[in-house]
Amino acid sequence: MTGGAPAGTTRPPTLFLMVGLPCTGKTTTARRLESERRALRLTKDEWMKALYGPDNPASASDVIEGRLIEIGLRALELGTDVVIDFGLWGRDERSALRQAAGDLGATVEMRYVELTSEEQRRRRDRRQADAPHTTWPMSDDQLEAWAAAIEVPTPGELDGSEPVGDPPEGFSTWAAWRRHRWPPSVG
């Protein structure tokens, strides 16, 4: 069985991209997809907590994301569905991953998870009270700044009808941009 496909059938593997702000339900949705599709779920926060505990160093965050992406791309090559659970706030991040999956013959499903700011704060407060070991402190000001920073996916990104387009200026390919965005080591 490949990536949860019914016995006797084949389908290309799927890369699921979880998009959204903290405390909106991305990981809950990712866990559901992991179970339903027998997918490899790659959740950066779990790795950051395991490796750095209460710290959350930005330099390590990008490297861990990059390593998890490389693992995910290899799993796609092997025919396994993959769930990338990082937030993916930038359109360029999503475009680079859509292109990489397409280059491997995989399909992409983007899941944008959003909540009202009031519900997001309520979930943050509950998480910090009930399971502080799974998260980091987040202030209301941070939540507001992040809400202003996210590039909300377009309908065409979400349904896959919008082409990826060219990489940003200065990069000849999306793979080159991806290596720049997610460096191979802390440096």
C-alpha positions as CSV (number, residue, x, y, z in Angstrom):
1,M,0.0,0.0,0.0
2,T,1.4,3.4,-1.0
3,G,0.6,6.4,1.2
4,G,-2.8,4.9,2.2
5,A,-4.0,4.1,-1.3
6,P,-6.5,1.2,-1.4
7,A,-5.0,-2.2,-2.2
8,G,-4.6,-2.7,-5.9
9,T,-4.6,1.0,-6.8
10,T,-1.9,3.5,-7.3
11,R,-1.9,7.2,-7.1
12,P,0.8,9.8,-6.9
13,P,1.8,10.7,-3.3
14,T,0.4,13.8,-1.9
15,L,2.2,16.7,-0.1
16,F,-0.1,18.3,2.4
17,L,0.9,21.9,3.3
18,M,-0.4,23.2,6.6
19,V,-0.8,26.9,6.4
20,G,-1.8,29.2,9.3
21,L,-0.9,31.0,12.4
22,P,0.0,29.5,15.8
23,C,-2.9,28.0,17.9
24,T,-5.3,27.7,14.9
25,G,-5.5,23.9,14.7
26,K,-2.8,23.1,12.1
27,T,-1.2,20.3,14.1
28,T,-4.6,18.8,14.9
29,T,-5.5,18.8,11.2
30,A,-2.0,17.4,10.4
31,R,-2.5,14.6,12.9
32,R,-5.9,13.7,11.4
33,L,-4.3,13.6,7.9
34,E,-1.4,11.5,9.2
35,S,-3.9,8.9,10.4
36,E,-6.4,9.0,7.5
37,R,-3.7,8.9,4.8
38,R,-1.0,7.0,6.7
39,A,1.2,10.0,5.9
40,L,4.5,11.0,7.3
41,R,3.8,14.1,9.5
42,L,6.7,16.5,9.9
43,T,5.9,19.0,12.7
44,K,8.8,21.4,13.3
45,D,7.7,22.4,16.9
46,E,8.0,18.8,18.1
47,W,11.6,18.7,16.8
48,M,12.4,22.1,18.3
49,K,11.0,21.2,21.7
50,A,12.9,17.8,21.6
51,L,16.2,19.5,20.7
52,Y,16.1,22.8,22.4
53,G,13.5,22.5,25.2
54,P,12.4,26.0,26.4
55,D,14.6,27.8,23.8
56,N,13.4,28.5,20.3
57,P,16.5,29.7,18.4
58,A,15.6,31.2,15.0
59,S,18.8,30.0,13.3
60,A,18.0,26.4,14.3
61,S,14.4,26.8,13.3
62,D,15.1,27.4,9.6
63,V,17.7,24.5,9.5
64,I,15.2,22.1,11.1
65,E,12.5,23.1,8.7
66,G,15.0,22.5,5.8
67,R,16.0,19.1,7.1
68,L,12.3,18.1,7.5
69,I,11.5,19.3,4.0
70,E,14.3,17.1,2.6
71,I,13.0,14.1,4.5
72,G,9.5,14.9,3.2
73,L,10.7,15.2,-0.4
74,R,12.5,11.8,-0.1
75,A,9.4,10.2,1.4
76,L,7.4,11.6,-1.6
77,E,9.9,10.0,-4.0
78,L,9.3,6.7,-2.2
79,G,5.5,7.1,-2.7
80,T,4.5,8.1,0.8
81,D,2.1,11.0,1.5
82,V,3.7,13.8,3.6
83,V,2.3,16.5,5.9
84,I,4.4,19.6,6.3
85,D,3.2,21.3,9.5
86,F,5.1,24.6,9.9
87,G,2.7,27.4,9.2
88,L,4.2,28.3,5.8
89,W,3.3,32.0,6.1
90,G,5.1,33.1,2.9
91,R,3.8,32.5,-0.6
92,D,7.4,31.9,-1.8
93,E,7.7,29.1,0.8
94,R,4.5,27.5,-0.5
95,S,5.5,28.0,-4.1
96,A,8.9,26.4,-3.6
97,L,7.3,23.3,-2.0
98,R,4.6,23.1,-4.6
99,Q,7.2,23.1,-7.3
100,A,9.4,20.5,-5.5
101,A,6.4,18.2,-5.1
102,G,5.4,18.7,-8.7
103,D,8.9,17.9,-9.9
104,L,8.6,14.6,-8.1
105,G,5.3,13.8,-9.6
106,A,3.4,14.3,-6.4
107,T,0.2,16.2,-5.9
108,V,-0.2,19.1,-3.4
109,E,-3.1,19.8,-1.1
110,M,-2.9,23.1,0.8
111,R,-4.8,23.3,4.1
112,Y,-5.3,26.9,5.4
113,V,-6.4,27.0,9.0
114,E,-7.7,30.2,10.4
115,L,-9.6,31.4,13.5
116,T,-10.8,34.6,14.9
117,S,-8.1,36.3,17.0
118,E,-10.3,35.8,20.1
119,E,-10.4,32.0,19.6
120,Q,-6.7,31.9,18.8
121,R,-5.9,33.6,22.1
122,R,-8.3,31.3,24.0
123,R,-6.5,28.3,22.5
124,R,-3.1,29.8,23.2
125,D,-4.1,30.4,26.8
126,R,-5.4,26.8,27.2
127,R,-2.3,25.3,25.6
128,Q,0.0,27.3,27.8
129,A,-2.0,26.3,30.9
130,D,-2.5,22.6,30.0
131,A,0.6,21.7,28.1
132,P,3.3,24.3,28.5
133,H,6.0,21.8,27.5
134,T,4.5,21.7,23.9
135,T,4.7,25.4,23.2
136,W,6.5,28.7,23.9
137,P,5.1,31.9,25.4
138,M,3.2,34.1,22.9
139,S,2.0,37.5,23.7
140,D,-1.0,39.3,22.2
141,D,1.4,41.7,20.5
142,Q,3.2,38.8,18.9
143,L,0.0,37.2,17.7
144,E,-1.1,40.5,16.1
145,A,2.3,41.0,14.4
146,W,2.2,37.5,13.0
147,A,-1.4,38.0,11.8
148,A,-0.1,41.1,9.9
149,A,2.9,39.2,8.5
150,I,1.2,36.1,7.0
151,E,0.5,36.0,3.3
152,V,-2.9,34.4,3.2
153,P,-3.1,31.8,0.4
154,T,-5.1,32.8,-2.6
155,P,-8.1,30.7,-3.7
156,G,-5.9,29.5,-6.7
157,E,-3.1,28.4,-4.4
158,L,-5.6,26.5,-2.2
159,D,-7.3,24.7,-5.1
160,G,-4.1,24.2,-7.1
161,S,-5.4,26.1,-10.1
162,E,-2.9,29.0,-9.9
163,P,0.5,28.2,-11.4
164,V,3.6,28.4,-9.2
165,G,5.3,31.1,-11.3
166,D,8.9,32.0,-11.4
167,P,11.2,32.1,-8.4
168,P,12.1,35.4,-6.8
169,E,14.6,37.7,-8.5
170,G,18.2,36.5,-8.0
171,F,17.3,32.8,-8.1
172,S,17.3,30.7,-11.2
173,T,15.2,27.9,-9.8
174,W,12.8,27.3,-6.9
175,A,15.3,24.6,-5.7
176,A,18.0,27.3,-5.4
177,W,15.6,29.6,-3.5
178,R,14.6,26.6,-1.2
179,R,18.3,26.0,-0.3
180,H,18.7,29.7,0.5
181,R,15.5,29.9,2.6
182,W,16.2,26.7,4.5
183,P,20.0,26.4,5.0
184,P,21.6,23.0,5.4
185,S,23.3,23.9,8.7
186,V,23.4,26.5,11.5
187,G,26.0,29.0,10.4
